[in-house]
């Protein structure tokens, strides 16, 4: 018998990711046809990496003042994307579930 952890892995994933540089936003269309539009400053402020959030934090916090020019979006397995910022910061791995959570906030 296997124990369950009380959650199911997220099966919703992006089907299209489009950077609008002039508008400074990232558009994400999901496999359930939902579309979320993220301001780049919002995504950078909610960077989930340990450098931005600290280690072992229970609640994430918004961090202001970082470079918000996005230069690349890279897949990380089948569960996340890495955003690469113009200042070289790229340690934030944005899990799809996390992106959906902060889009709804």
Secondary structure as UniProt FT lines:
FT   STRAND          14..20
FT   TURN            21..24
FT   STRAND          25..30
FT   TURN            31..32
FT   STRAND          35..39
FT   HELIX           40..45
FT   HELIX           50..53
FT   STRAND          70..76
FT   TURN            77..79
FT   STRAND          80..85
FT   TURN            86..87
FT   STRAND          93..95
FT   HELIX           96..104
//
